[in-house]
Amino acid sequence: MPNDLLNKVAHRLGKRGSFIVEQAGIANQSFQAVEGYVMLMLEDEYGQRTSPFEVLVWFADTKVALIGFADVLDRAILHIDMLDQRLGWLQIDA
């Protein structure tokens, strides 16, 4: 999650707190992150929402929030159609 959200969303720090992420396979590339837990819910285009759930996040110097595998994608089926429509969606059963 972008660093600017660190002071805007309720969270609790993770065990690592602030740490350096070494990017494997990319020489001399690393970035600092803060590990934390936040509560969130997912909403689809029709306004349907999941129940709130807690996820582990890294706050880092980015402008875009990315969804990681742990705590989000491991509770859903990820559908990707790159051949015909070039789109994807999550299927989360209640």
N, CA, C and O atoms as a CHARMM CRD file, in Angstrom:
* protein
*
  376
    1    1 MET  N      0.85400  -1.16900   0.00000 PROA 1      0.00000
    2    1 MET  CA     0.00000   0.00000   0.00000 PROA 1      0.00000
    3    1 MET  C      0.89900   1.23100   0.00000 PROA 1      0.00000
    4    1 MET  O      2.00800   1.18800   0.53200 PROA 1      0.00000
    5    2 PRO  N      0.43900   2.30100  -0.57900 PROA 2      0.00000
    6    2 PRO  CA     1.24800   3.52500  -0.59400 PROA 2      0.00000
    7    2 PRO  C      1.53900   4.03000   0.82700 PROA 2      0.00000
    8    2 PRO  O      0.68700   3.96000   1.71200 PROA 2      0.00000
    9    3 ASN  N      2.75900   4.53700   1.02100 PROA 3      0.00000
   10    3 ASN  CA     3.18700   5.05200   2.31900 PROA 3      0.00000
   11    3 ASN  C      2.23400   6.08600   2.89300 PROA 3      0.00000
   12    3 ASN  O      2.04300   6.13200   4.10800 PROA 3      0.00000
   13    4 ASP  N      1.62600   6.92500   2.04300 PROA 4      0.00000
   14    4 ASP  CA     0.77600   7.99200   2.57200 PROA 4      0.00000
   15    4 ASP  C     -0.46200   7.44100   3.28600 PROA 4      0.00000
   16    4 ASP  O     -1.10000   8.17400   4.04200 PROA 4      0.00000
   17    5 LEU  N     -0.81400   6.18100   3.06800 PROA 5      0.00000
   18    5 LEU  CA    -1.94000   5.57500   3.76900 PROA 5      0.00000
   19    5 LEU  C     -1.57500   5.13600   5.19200 PROA 5      0.00000
   20    5 LEU  O     -2.45700   4.86100   6.00500 PROA 5      0.00000
   21    6 LEU  N     -0.27400   5.07200   5.48800 PROA 6      0.00000
   22    6 LEU  CA     0.17800   4.63100   6.80100 PROA 6      0.00000
   23    6 LEU  C     -0.41700   5.48400   7.91800 PROA 6      0.00000
   24    6 LEU  O     -0.71600   4.97100   8.99600 PROA 6      0.00000
   25    7 ASN  N     -0.58800   6.76500   7.67200 PROA 7      0.00000
   26    7 ASN  CA    -1.14900   7.66800   8.67600 PROA 7      0.00000
   27    7 ASN  C     -2.64000   7.92900   8.47100 PROA 7      0.00000
   28    7 ASN  O     -3.22700   8.74400   9.18300 PROA 7      0.00000
   29    8 LYS  N     -3.25500   7.24700   7.50500 PROA 8      0.00000
   30    8 LYS  CA    -4.66200   7.50600   7.18900 PROA 8      0.00000
   31    8 LYS  C     -5.58900   6.32800   7.45500 PROA 8      0.00000
   32    8 LYS  O     -6.79600   6.52000   7.59900 PROA 8      0.00000
   33    9 VAL  N     -5.05300   5.11800   7.52400 PROA 9      0.00000
   34    9 VAL  CA    -5.90000   3.94700   7.75500 PROA 9      0.00000
   35    9 VAL  C     -5.53900   3.30300   9.08500 PROA 9      0.00000
   36    9 VAL  O     -4.37700   3.28900   9.49200 PROA 9      0.00000
   37   10 ALA  N     -6.55300   2.77300   9.75000 PROA 10     0.00000
   38   10 ALA  CA    -6.31400   2.07100  11.01100 PROA 10     0.00000
   39   10 ALA  C     -5.51500   0.80900  10.71200 PROA 10     0.00000
   40   10 ALA  O     -5.84800   0.06300   9.79100 PROA 10     0.00000
   41   11 HSD  N     -4.47700   0.57300  11.47700 PROA 11     0.00000
   42   11 HSD  CA    -3.64300  -0.60200  11.27700 PROA 11     0.00000
   43   11 HSD  C     -2.93000  -0.94400  12.58200 PROA 11     0.00000
   44   11 HSD  O     -2.87600  -0.14400  13.51600 PROA 11     0.00000
   45   12 ARG  N     -2.39300  -2.14100  12.61300 PROA 12     0.00000
   46   12 ARG  CA    -1.48600  -2.52300  13.69100 PROA 12     0.00000
   47   12 ARG  C     -0.21000  -3.03300  13.03800 PROA 12     0.00000
   48   12 ARG  O     -0.25000  -3.67300  11.98800 PROA 12     0.00000
   49   13 LEU  N      0.91900  -2.74400  13.66800 PROA 13     0.00000
   50   13 LEU  CA     2.19600  -3.14400  13.08900 PROA 13     0.00000
   51   13 LEU  C      2.36800  -4.64900  13.10800 PROA 13     0.00000
   52   13 LEU  O      1.90400  -5.33300  14.02000 PROA 13     0.00000
   53   14 GLY  N      3.04500  -5.15400  12.08500 PROA 14     0.00000
   54   14 GLY  CA     3.38600  -6.56300  12.01900 PROA 14     0.00000
   55   14 GLY  C      4.66300  -6.82600  12.79400 PROA 14     0.00000
   56   14 GLY  O      5.27300  -5.89600  13.32100 PROA 14     0.00000
   57   15 LYS  N      5.06900  -8.07400  12.86900 PROA 15     0.00000
   58   15 LYS  CA     6.25800  -8.47200  13.63300 PROA 15     0.00000
   59   15 LYS  C      7.53100  -7.81300  13.12600 PROA 15     0.00000
   60   15 LYS  O      8.41200  -7.48600  13.92100 PROA 15     0.00000
   61   16 ARG  N      7.64600  -7.61100  11.81200 PROA 16     0.00000
   62   16 ARG  CA     8.87400  -7.04500  11.25400 PROA 16     0.00000
   63   16 ARG  C      8.95100  -5.52900  11.38100 PROA 16     0.00000
   64   16 ARG  O     10.04300  -4.96500  11.31500 PROA 16     0.00000
   65   17 GLY  N      7.81600  -4.85700  11.56100 PROA 17     0.00000
   66   17 GLY  CA     7.84800  -3.38700  11.60300 PROA 17     0.00000
   67   17 GLY  C      8.41100  -2.85300  10.30000 PROA 17     0.00000
   68   17 GLY  O      7.92200  -3.20100   9.22600 PROA 17     0.00000
   69   18 SER  N      9.43000  -2.01300  10.38000 PROA 18     0.00000
   70   18 SER  CA    10.08200  -1.46500   9.18300 PROA 18     0.00000
   71   18 SER  C     11.20900  -2.40500   8.75700 PROA 18     0.00000
   72   18 SER  O     11.98700  -2.86100   9.59500 PROA 18     0.00000
   73   19 PHE  N     11.30000  -2.69600   7.46200 PROA 19     0.00000
   74   19 PHE  CA    12.32200  -3.61700   6.97100 PROA 19     0.00000
   75   19 PHE  C     12.66900  -3.30400   5.52400 PROA 19     0.00000
   76   19 PHE  O     11.96100  -2.54500   4.86300 PROA 19     0.00000
   77   20 ILE  N     13.75000  -3.88300   5.03200 PROA 20     0.00000
   78   20 ILE  CA    14.20100  -3.70100   3.65400 PROA 20     0.00000
   79   20 ILE  C     13.81000  -4.92500   2.83400 PROA 20     0.00000
   80   20 ILE  O     14.06900  -6.05900   3.23600 PROA 20     0.00000
   81   21 VAL  N     13.18400  -4.68900   1.68100 PROA 21     0.00000
   82   21 VAL  CA    12.81000  -5.75400   0.75700 PROA 21     0.00000
   83   21 VAL  C     13.86700  -5.81300  -0.33100 PROA 21     0.00000
   84   21 VAL  O     14.05200  -4.85300  -1.07900 PROA 21     0.00000
   85   22 GLU  N     14.55400  -6.92900  -0.41600 PROA 22     0.00000
   86   22 GLU  CA    15.54100  -7.15000  -1.47100 PROA 22     0.00000
   87   22 GLU  C     14.83500  -7.79300  -2.65100 PROA 22     0.00000
   88   22 GLU  O     14.18600  -8.82800  -2.49800 PROA 22     0.00000
   89   23 GLN  N     14.95300  -7.20000  -3.80800 PROA 23     0.00000
   90   23 GLN  CA    14.27300  -7.73200  -4.99800 PROA 23     0.00000
   91   23 GLN  C     15.16700  -8.76100  -5.67000 PROA 23     0.00000
   92   23 GLN  O     16.15800  -8.41500  -6.31400 PROA 23     0.00000
   93   24 ALA  N     14.81500 -10.00000  -5.51600 PROA 24     0.00000
   94   24 ALA  CA    15.60600 -11.09700  -6.05800 PROA 24     0.00000
   95   24 ALA  C     15.72000 -10.99300  -7.57300 PROA 24     0.00000
   96   24 ALA  O     14.74300 -10.71700  -8.26900 PROA 24     0.00000
   97   25 GLY  N     16.91800 -11.21600  -8.06200 PROA 25     0.00000
   98   25 GLY  CA    17.14700 -11.22700  -9.50200 PROA 25     0.00000
   99   25 GLY  C     17.36700  -9.86100 -10.12100 PROA 25     0.00000
  100   25 GLY  O     17.68100  -9.76900 -11.30800 PROA 25     0.00000
  101   26 ILE  N     17.21100  -8.79600  -9.34400 PROA 26     0.00000
  102   26 ILE  CA    17.44900  -7.45000  -9.88400 PROA 26     0.00000
  103   26 ILE  C     18.59500  -6.84700  -9.08200 PROA 26     0.00000
  104   26 ILE  O     18.44100  -6.55800  -7.89500 PROA 26     0.00000
  105   27 ALA  N     19.72200  -6.66000  -9.71400 PROA 27     0.00000
  106   27 ALA  CA    20.92800  -6.21100  -9.02100 PROA 27     0.00000
  107   27 ALA  C     20.73900  -4.84500  -8.36800 PROA 27     0.00000
  108   27 ALA  O     20.22300  -3.90800  -8.97700 PROA 27     0.00000
  109   28 ASN  N     21.16700  -4.76200  -7.12500 PROA 28     0.00000
  110   28 ASN  CA    21.16900  -3.51000  -6.36000 PROA 28     0.00000
  111   28 ASN  C     19.80200  -2.84300  -6.26400 PROA 28     0.00000
  112   28 ASN  O     19.73000  -1.61700  -6.17700 PROA 28     0.00000
  113   29 GLN  N     18.73900  -3.59700  -6.27700 PROA 29     0.00000
  114   29 GLN  CA    17.39700  -3.03200  -6.14100 PROA 29     0.00000
  115   29 GLN  C     16.80100  -3.47100  -4.81500 PROA 29     0.00000
  116   29 GLN  O     16.73700  -4.66400  -4.51700 PROA 29     0.00000
  117   30 SER  N     16.36800  -2.50900  -4.02500 PROA 30     0.00000
  118   30 SER  CA    15.70400  -2.80700  -2.76800 PROA 30     0.00000
  119   30 SER  C     14.83900  -1.61300  -2.39500 PROA 30     0.00000
  120   30 SER  O     15.01600  -0.51900  -2.93200 PROA 30     0.00000
  121   31 PHE  N     13.89700  -1.82500  -1.46900 PROA 31     0.00000
  122   31 PHE  CA    13.08500  -0.71500  -0.99800 PROA 31     0.00000
  123   31 PHE  C     12.68800  -0.97600   0.45000 PROA 31     0.00000
  124   31 PHE  O     12.66600  -2.11800   0.90900 PROA 31     0.00000
  125   32 GLN  N     12.38100   0.08700   1.14600 PROA 32     0.00000
  126   32 GLN  CA    11.97600  -0.02000   2.54000 PROA 32     0.00000
  127   32 GLN  C     10.45900  -0.13700   2.61000 PROA 32     0.00000
  128   32 GLN  O      9.74100   0.50800   1.84600 PROA 32     0.00000
  129   33 ALA  N      9.98100  -0.96600   3.53300 PROA 33     0.00000
  130   33 ALA  CA     8.54500  -1.15400   3.72500 PROA 33     0.00000
  131   33 ALA  C      8.24300  -1.23800   5.22000 PROA 33     0.00000
  132   33 ALA  O      9.12500  -1.51600   6.03300 PROA 33     0.00000
  133   34 VAL  N      6.98900  -0.99300   5.56200 PROA 34     0.00000
  134   34 VAL  CA     6.50700  -1.16200   6.92500 PROA 34     0.00000
  135   34 VAL  C      5.42300  -2.23700   6.87500 PROA 34     0.00000
  136   34 VAL  O      4.45100  -2.11800   6.12800 PROA 34     0.00000
  137   35 GLU  N      5.60100  -3.28000   7.67500 PROA 35     0.00000
  138   35 GLU  CA     4.64200  -4.37700   7.70000 PROA 35     0.00000
  139   35 GLU  C      3.53700  -4.06500   8.69800 PROA 35     0.00000
  140   35 GLU  O      3.80500  -3.64800   9.82500 PROA 35     0.00000
  141   36 GLY  N      2.29500  -4.27000   8.27700 PROA 36     0.00000
  142   36 GLY  CA     1.17000  -4.03400   9.16600 PROA 36     0.00000
  143   36 GLY  C     -0.03000  -4.86900   8.77100 PROA 36     0.00000
  144   36 GLY  O     -0.02100  -5.55300   7.74700 PROA 36     0.00000
  145   37 TYR  N     -1.05900  -4.80400   9.59100 PROA 37     0.00000
  146   37 TYR  CA    -2.31700  -5.48800   9.32900 PROA 37     0.00000
  147   37 TYR  C     -3.42700  -4.45800   9.25200 PROA 37     0.00000
  148   37 TYR  O     -3.51100  -3.56900  10.09900 PROA 37     0.00000
  149   38 VAL  N     -4.28500  -4.57000   8.24000 PROA 38     0.00000
  150   38 VAL  CA    -5.43700  -3.68200   8.10000 PROA 38     0.00000
  151   38 VAL  C     -6.69000  -4.52800   7.87300 PROA 38     0.00000
  152   38 VAL  O     -6.61800  -5.65800   7.38900 PROA 38     0.00000
  153   39 MET  N     -7.82100  -3.96100   8.22800 PROA 39     0.00000
  154   39 MET  CA    -9.10900  -4.59000   7.93100 PROA 39     0.00000
  155   39 MET  C     -9.59800  -4.00600   6.61400 PROA 39     0.00000
  156   39 MET  O     -9.51700  -2.79700   6.39600 PROA 39     0.00000
  157   40 LEU  N    -10.10100  -4.85700   5.74600 PROA 40     0.00000
  158   40 LEU  CA   -10.66500  -4.36700   4.49300 PROA 40     0.00000
  159   40 LEU  C    -11.79900  -5.25400   4.04700 PROA 40     0.00000
  160   40 LEU  O    -12.01200  -6.34100   4.58400 PROA 40     0.00000
  161   41 MET  N    -12.52000  -4.77600   3.05900 PROA 41     0.00000
  162   41 MET  CA   -13.54100  -5.57400   2.40000 PROA 41     0.00000
  163   41 MET  C    -13.39300  -5.30400   0.91200 PROA 41     0.00000
  164   41 MET  O    -12.91000  -4.24200   0.51700 PROA 41     0.00000
  165   42 LEU  N    -13.79300  -6.23100   0.10700 PROA 42     0.00000
  166   42 LEU  CA   -13.74300  -6.07300  -1.34500 PROA 42     0.00000
  167   42 LEU  C    -15.14100  -5.79400  -1.85900 PROA 42     0.00000
  168   42 LEU  O    -16.11700  -6.34500  -1.35100 PROA 42     0.00000
  169   43 GLU  N    -15.24000  -4.93800  -2.86600 PROA 43     0.00000
  170   43 GLU  CA   -16.53400  -4.56400  -3.43900 PROA 43     0.00000
  171   43 GLU  C    -16.47500  -4.73500  -4.95000 PROA 43     0.00000
  172   43 GLU  O    -15.49800  -4.34800  -5.59000 PROA 43     0.00000
  173   44 ASP  N    -17.52800  -5.31900  -5.51600 PROA 44     0.00000
  174   44 ASP  CA   -17.55800  -5.49200  -6.96400 PROA 44     0.00000
  175   44 ASP  C    -18.24600  -4.31100  -7.63800 PROA 44     0.00000
  176   44 ASP  O    -18.67900  -3.36500  -6.98000 PROA 44     0.00000
  177   45 GLU  N    -18.33500  -4.38500  -8.94900 PROA 45     0.00000
  178   45 GLU  CA   -18.90500  -3.28500  -9.73300 PROA 45     0.00000
  179   45 GLU  C    -20.38400  -3.04000  -9.45100 PROA 45     0.00000
  180   45 GLU  O    -20.91900  -1.99600  -9.82300 PROA 45     0.00000
  181   46 TYR  N    -21.04900  -3.99800  -8.79500 PROA 46     0.00000
  182   46 TYR  CA   -22.47100  -3.85800  -8.48900 PROA 46     0.00000
  183   46 TYR  C    -22.72300  -3.43400  -7.03700 PROA 46     0.00000
  184   46 TYR  O    -23.87100  -3.36000  -6.59800 PROA 46     0.00000
  185   47 GLY  N    -21.65500  -3.16100  -6.30300 PROA 47     0.00000
  186   47 GLY  CA   -21.79000  -2.72700  -4.92100 PROA 47     0.00000
  187   47 GLY  C    -21.87000  -3.84800  -3.90200 PROA 47     0.00000
  188   47 GLY  O    -22.06300  -3.58600  -2.71400 PROA 47     0.00000
  189   48 GLN  N    -21.72600  -5.09400  -4.34000 PROA 48     0.00000
  190   48 GLN  CA   -21.73100  -6.22200  -3.41100 PROA 48     0.00000
  191   48 GLN  C    -20.38400  -6.26600  -2.69700 PROA 48     0.00000
  192   48 GLN  O    -19.33500  -6.13600  -3.32700 PROA 48     0.00000
  193   49 ARG  N    -20.42100  -6.44900  -1.38100 PROA 49     0.00000
  194   49 ARG  CA   -19.20000  -6.42400  -0.58600 PROA 49     0.00000
  195   49 ARG  C    -19.00000  -7.72700   0.17100 PROA 49     0.00000
  196   49 ARG  O    -19.95600  -8.40600   0.54700 PROA 49     0.00000
  197   50 THR  N    -17.73600  -8.05600   0.38300 PROA 50     0.00000
  198   50 THR  CA   -17.41000  -9.17000   1.26100 PROA 50     0.00000
  199   50 THR  C    -17.54400  -8.68900   2.70100 PROA 50     0.00000
  200   50 THR  O    -17.62800  -7.48700   2.95400 PROA 50     0.00000
  201   51 SER  N    -17.56500  -9.60900   3.62500 PROA 51     0.00000
  202   51 SER  CA   -17.45800  -9.24900   5.03300 PROA 51     0.00000
  203   51 SER  C    -16.04500  -8.71000   5.26200 PROA 51     0.00000
  204   51 SER  O    -15.11700  -9.11900   4.56400 PROA 51     0.00000
  205   52 PRO  N    -15.86300  -7.80500   6.22100 PROA 52     0.00000
  206   52 PRO  CA   -14.50800  -7.30600   6.50200 PROA 52     0.00000
  207   52 PRO  C    -13.59200  -8.45100   6.95100 PROA 52     0.00000
  208   52 PRO  O    -14.02800  -9.36500   7.65100 PROA 52     0.00000
  209   53 PHE  N    -12.33500  -8.39200   6.54700 PROA 53     0.00000
  210   53 PHE  CA   -11.34100  -9.36400   6.96800 PROA 53     0.00000
  211   53 PHE  C     -9.98500  -8.67900   7.09400 PROA 53     0.00000
  212   53 PHE  O     -9.74300  -7.64600   6.47000 PROA 53     0.00000
  213   54 GLU  N     -9.11600  -9.25100   7.89400 PROA 54     0.00000
  214   54 GLU  CA    -7.80300  -8.65900   8.14000 PROA 54     0.00000
  215   54 GLU  C     -6.78000  -9.22000   7.16700 PROA 54     0.00000
  216   54 GLU  O     -6.76900 -10.41900   6.88700 PROA 54     0.00000
  217   55 VAL  N     -5.92000  -8.34600   6.65100 PROA 55     0.00000
  218   55 VAL  CA    -4.86200  -8.77500   5.74000 PROA 55     0.00000
  219   55 VAL  C     -3.53100  -8.16900   6.16100 PROA 55     0.00000
  220   55 VAL  O     -3.47400  -7.07800   6.72800 PROA 55     0.00000
  221   56 LEU  N     -2.47400  -8.89600   5.87300 PROA 56     0.00000
  222   56 LEU  CA    -1.11600  -8.41400   6.07300 PROA 56     0.00000
  223   56 LEU  C     -0.76300  -7.52800   4.88400 PROA 56     0.00000
  224   56 LEU  O     -0.96000  -7.92700   3.73700 PROA 56     0.00000
  225   57 VAL  N     -0.24500  -6.33400   5.14400 PROA 57     0.00000
  226   57 VAL  CA     0.13200  -5.42700   4.05800 PROA 57     0.00000
  227   57 VAL  C      1.53600  -4.88700   4.29100 PROA 57     0.00000
  228   57 VAL  O      2.05300  -4.90400   5.40800 PROA 57     0.00000
  229   58 TRP  N      2.12900  -4.41500   3.22100 PROA 58     0.00000
  230   58 TRP  CA     3.37400  -3.66600   3.29500 PROA 58     0.00000
  231   58 TRP  C      3.07200  -2.25800   2.82900 PROA 58     0.00000
  232   58 TRP  O      2.53400  -2.06400   1.73900 PROA 58     0.00000
  233   59 PHE  N      3.40900  -1.28300   3.63500 PROA 59     0.00000
  234   59 PHE  CA     3.33600   0.11900   3.23200 PROA 59     0.00000
  235   59 PHE  C      4.70100   0.46400   2.64100 PROA 59     0.00000
  236   59 PHE  O      5.72800   0.24400   3.28300 PROA 59     0.00000
  237   60 ALA  N      4.71700   1.00300   1.42400 PROA 60     0.00000
  238   60 ALA  CA     5.98000   1.29700   0.75700 PROA 60     0.00000
  239   60 ALA  C      5.80800   2.49300  -0.17800 PROA 60     0.00000
  240   60 ALA  O      4.69800   2.99200  -0.36700 PROA 60     0.00000
  241   61 ASP  N      6.91100   2.94000  -0.75400 PROA 61     0.00000
  242   61 ASP  CA     6.90700   4.09400  -1.64200 PROA 61     0.00000
  243   61 ASP  C      6.33800   3.70000  -3.00500 PROA 61     0.00000
  244   61 ASP  O      7.07700   3.36100  -3.92900 PROA 61     0.00000
  245   62 THR  N      5.01900   3.75100  -3.10900 PROA 62     0.00000
  246   62 THR  CA     4.32100   3.43200  -4.35200 PROA 62     0.00000
  247   62 THR  C      3.06900   4.28500  -4.43400 PROA 62     0.00000
  248   62 THR  O      2.56200   4.74200  -3.41000 PROA 62     0.00000
  249   63 LYS  N      2.57500   4.50200  -5.62100 PROA 63     0.00000
  250   63 LYS  CA     1.33200   5.24600  -5.80700 PROA 63     0.00000
  251   63 LYS  C      0.14600   4.30600  -6.04000 PROA 63     0.00000
  252   63 LYS  O     -1.00600   4.73900  -6.04300 PROA 63     0.00000
  253   64 VAL  N      0.43800   3.01700  -6.23400 PROA 64     0.00000
  254   64 VAL  CA    -0.58000   2.04200  -6.58000 PROA 64     0.00000
  255   64 VAL  C     -0.66400   0.97400  -5.49400 PROA 64     0.00000
  256   64 VAL  O      0.36200   0.47500  -5.03300 PROA 64     0.00000
  257   65 ALA  N     -1.86800   0.62600  -5.08800 PROA 65     0.00000
  258   65 ALA  CA    -2.06200  -0.48100  -4.15200 PROA 65     0.00000
  259   65 ALA  C     -2.14900  -1.77200  -4.95600 PROA 65     0.00000
  260   65 ALA  O     -2.92200  -1.86300  -5.91000 PROA 65     0.00000
  261   66 LEU  N     -1.37000  -2.75200  -4.57700 PROA 66     0.00000
  262   66 LEU  CA    -1.35700  -4.04400  -5.25900 PROA 66     0.00000
  263   66 LEU  C     -1.92700  -5.09900  -4.33500 PROA 66     0.00000
  264   66 LEU  O     -1.72100  -5.03500  -3.12300 PROA 66     0.00000
  265   67 ILE  N     -2.63200  -6.05800  -4.87900 PROA 67     0.00000
  266   67 ILE  CA    -3.17300  -7.16200  -4.08300 PROA 67     0.00000
  267   67 ILE  C     -2.17600  -8.30500  -4.10500 PROA 67     0.00000
  268   67 ILE  O     -1.75900  -8.76500  -5.16800 PROA 67     0.00000
  269   68 GLY  N     -1.80200  -8.75300  -2.92300 PROA 68     0.00000
  270   68 GLY  CA    -0.89400  -9.87800  -2.81100 PROA 68     0.00000
  271   68 GLY  C     -1.65600 -11.17600  -2.64900 PROA 68     0.00000
  272   68 GLY  O     -2.88300 -11.18000  -2.54600 PROA 68     0.00000
  273   69 PHE  N     -0.93200 -12.26300  -2.62900 PROA 69     0.00000
  274   69 PHE  CA    -1.55800 -13.57400  -2.54600 PROA 69     0.00000
  275   69 PHE  C     -2.09300 -13.86000  -1.15100 PROA 69     0.00000
  276   69 PHE  O     -3.25700 -14.22900  -0.99700 PROA 69     0.00000
  277   70 ALA  N     -1.25600 -13.69400  -0.14000 PROA 70     0.00000
  278   70 ALA  CA    -1.65400 -14.05300   1.22500 PROA 70     0.00000
  279   70 ALA  C     -2.81500 -13.18400   1.69200 PROA 70     0.00000
  280   70 ALA  O     -2.80800 -11.96800   1.50000 PROA 70     0.00000
  281   71 ASP  N     -3.77600 -13.79300   2.28500 PROA 71     0.00000
  282   71 ASP  CA    -4.92500 -13.14300   2.92200 PROA 71     0.00000
  283   71 ASP  C     -5.97300 -12.59200   1.95300 PROA 71     0.00000
  284   71 ASP  O     -7.07900 -12.28400   2.39600 PROA 71     0.00000
  285   72 VAL  N     -5.69200 -12.45300   0.67500 PROA 72     0.00000
  286   72 VAL  CA    -6.69100 -11.96200  -0.27800 PROA 72     0.00000
  287   72 VAL  C     -6.93500 -13.02200  -1.34700 PROA 72     0.00000
  288   72 VAL  O     -8.02000 -13.60000  -1.41000 PROA 72     0.00000
  289   73 LEU  N     -5.94200 -13.27800  -2.17900 PROA 73     0.00000
  290   73 LEU  CA    -6.13500 -14.22900  -3.26800 PROA 73     0.00000
  291   73 LEU  C     -6.26200 -15.67400  -2.78900 PROA 73     0.00000
  292   73 LEU  O     -6.77000 -16.52500  -3.51900 PROA 73     0.00000
  293   74 ASP  N     -5.80100 -15.95600  -1.56500 PROA 74     0.00000
  294   74 ASP  CA    -5.94000 -17.32800  -1.08400 PROA 74     0.00000
  295   74 ASP  C     -7.34800 -17.62700  -0.56900 PROA 74     0.00000
  296   74 ASP  O     -7.60500 -18.73900  -0.10800 PROA 74     0.00000
  297   75 ARG  N     -8.26200 -16.66000  -0.63900 PROA 75     0.00000
  298   75 ARG  CA    -9.66800 -16.89800  -0.27600 PROA 75     0.00000
  299   75 ARG  C    -10.57300 -16.76900  -1.50200 PROA 75     0.00000
  300   75 ARG  O    -11.79200 -16.67000  -1.36100 PROA 75     0.00000
  301   76 ALA  N     -9.99200 -16.76800  -2.69600 PROA 76     0.00000
  302   76 ALA  CA   -10.77500 -16.53800  -3.91000 PROA 76     0.00000
  303   76 ALA  C    -10.25600 -17.39800  -5.05700 PROA 76     0.00000
  304   76 ALA  O     -9.19500 -18.01500  -4.96800 PROA 76     0.00000
  305   77 ILE  N    -11.03100 -17.41800  -6.12900 PROA 77     0.00000
  306   77 ILE  CA   -10.58700 -18.01400  -7.38700 PROA 77     0.00000
  307   77 ILE  C    -10.29200 -16.85300  -8.32600 PROA 77     0.00000
  308   77 ILE  O    -11.15100 -16.00100  -8.55400 PROA 77     0.00000
  309   78 LEU  N     -9.09700 -16.81800  -8.86300 PROA 78     0.00000
  310   78 LEU  CA    -8.68800 -15.76500  -9.78700 PROA 78     0.00000
  311   78 LEU  C     -8.92200 -16.24800 -11.21000 PROA 78     0.00000
  312   78 LEU  O     -8.34300 -17.24800 -11.63600 PROA 78     0.00000
  313   79 HSD  N     -9.77800 -15.53100 -11.94900 PROA 79     0.00000
  314   79 HSD  CA   -10.05600 -15.84400 -13.34800 PROA 79     0.00000
  315   79 HSD  C     -9.34200 -14.81800 -14.21900 PROA 79     0.00000
  316   79 HSD  O     -9.48100 -13.61200 -14.01300 PROA 79     0.00000
  317   80 ILE  N     -8.57600 -15.30600 -15.19500 PROA 80     0.00000
  318   80 ILE  CA    -7.88800 -14.40500 -16.11900 PROA 80     0.00000
  319   80 ILE  C     -8.12100 -14.91100 -17.53900 PROA 80     0.00000
  320   80 ILE  O     -7.85000 -16.07200 -17.84600 PROA 80     0.00000
  321   81 ASP  N     -8.62100 -14.03700 -18.39600 PROA 81     0.00000
  322   81 ASP  CA    -8.84000 -14.35600 -19.80900 PROA 81     0.00000
  323   81 ASP  C     -7.93700 -13.44500 -20.63900 PROA 81     0.00000
  324   81 ASP  O     -8.36000 -12.36900 -21.06000 PROA 81     0.00000
  325   82 MET  N     -6.71200 -13.86900 -20.87100 PROA 82     0.00000
  326   82 MET  CA    -5.77700 -13.06400 -21.65500 PROA 82     0.00000
  327   82 MET  C     -5.95100 -13.30200 -23.15700 PROA 82     0.00000
  328   82 MET  O     -5.55800 -12.45900 -23.96400 PROA 82     0.00000
  329   83 LEU  N     -6.52900 -14.42900 -23.53300 PROA 83     0.00000
  330   83 LEU  CA    -6.65100 -14.78000 -24.94000 PROA 83     0.00000
  331   83 LEU  C     -7.68900 -13.94000 -25.67400 PROA 83     0.00000
  332   83 LEU  O     -7.38500 -13.35400 -26.71300 PROA 83     0.00000
  333   84 ASP  N     -8.91000 -13.87500 -25.14800 PROA 84     0.00000
  334   84 ASP  CA    -9.99000 -13.21600 -25.87100 PROA 84     0.00000
  335   84 ASP  C    -10.28300 -11.79500 -25.37400 PROA 84     0.00000
  336   84 ASP  O    -10.26700 -10.84400 -26.15500 PROA 84     0.00000
  337   85 GLN  N    -10.54700 -11.65900 -24.08900 PROA 85     0.00000
  338   85 GLN  CA   -11.03500 -10.37500 -23.57900 PROA 85     0.00000
  339   85 GLN  C     -9.99900  -9.56900 -22.80600 PROA 85     0.00000
  340   85 GLN  O    -10.22200  -8.39200 -22.52400 PROA 85     0.00000
  341   86 ARG  N     -8.87600 -10.18000 -22.46100 PROA 86     0.00000
  342   86 ARG  CA    -7.81300  -9.51700 -21.69800 PROA 86     0.00000
  343   86 ARG  C     -8.35900  -8.86200 -20.41800 PROA 86     0.00000
  344   86 ARG  O     -8.14700  -7.67600 -20.16500 PROA 86     0.00000
  345   87 LEU  N     -9.06300  -9.66900 -19.62700 PROA 87     0.00000
  346   87 LEU  CA    -9.60400  -9.17000 -18.36300 PROA 87     0.00000
  347   87 LEU  C     -9.49400 -10.25600 -17.31900 PROA 87     0.00000
  348   87 LEU  O     -9.21500 -11.41400 -17.62900 PROA 87     0.00000
  349   88 GLY  N     -9.71800  -9.86400 -16.06800 PROA 88     0.00000
  350   88 GLY  CA    -9.65400 -10.81900 -14.98300 PROA 88     0.00000
  351   88 GLY  C    -10.59800 -10.39300 -13.87500 PROA 88     0.00000
  352   88 GLY  O    -10.99400  -9.23100 -13.79000 PROA 88     0.00000
  353   89 TRP  N    -10.95300 -11.35000 -13.02600 PROA 89     0.00000
  354   89 TRP  CA   -11.82000 -11.05200 -11.89900 PROA 89     0.00000
  355   89 TRP  C    -11.60800 -12.08900 -10.80900 PROA 89     0.00000
  356   89 TRP  O    -11.10600 -13.18500 -11.05600 PROA 89     0.00000
  357   90 LEU  N    -12.00500 -11.71500  -9.59100 PROA 90     0.00000
  358   90 LEU  CA   -11.95100 -12.62400  -8.45900 PROA 90     0.00000
  359   90 LEU  C    -13.33900 -13.19900  -8.19800 PROA 90     0.00000
  360   90 LEU  O    -14.33700 -12.47900  -8.24800 PROA 90     0.00000
  361   91 GLN  N    -13.39500 -14.47100  -7.92600 PROA 91     0.00000
  362   91 GLN  CA   -14.64400 -15.11600  -7.51000 PROA 91     0.00000
  363   91 GLN  C    -14.49400 -15.45200  -6.03000 PROA 91     0.00000
  364   91 GLN  O    -13.69800 -16.31200  -5.65300 PROA 91     0.00000
  365   92 ILE  N    -15.27200 -14.76000  -5.19600 PROA 92     0.00000
  366   92 ILE  CA   -15.23500 -14.99200  -3.75800 PROA 92     0.00000
  367   92 ILE  C    -16.61400 -15.47200  -3.33600 PROA 92     0.00000
  368   92 ILE  O    -17.59300 -14.72900  -3.41400 PROA 92     0.00000
  369   93 ASP  N    -16.68100 -16.71500  -2.88800 PROA 93     0.00000
  370   93 ASP  CA   -17.94900 -17.28300  -2.45000 PROA 93     0.00000
  371   93 ASP  C    -18.18400 -16.95200  -0.99400 PROA 93     0.00000
  372   93 ASP  O    -17.26400 -17.00400  -0.17800 PROA 93     0.00000
  373   94 ALA  N    -19.42300 -16.61000  -0.66800 PROA 94     0.00000
  374   94 ALA  CA   -19.77200 -16.20600   0.70000 PROA 94     0.00000
  375   94 ALA  C    -19.64300 -17.31800   1.68800 PROA 94     0.00000
  376   94 ALA  O    -19.90400 -17.12200   2.87500 PROA 94     0.00000
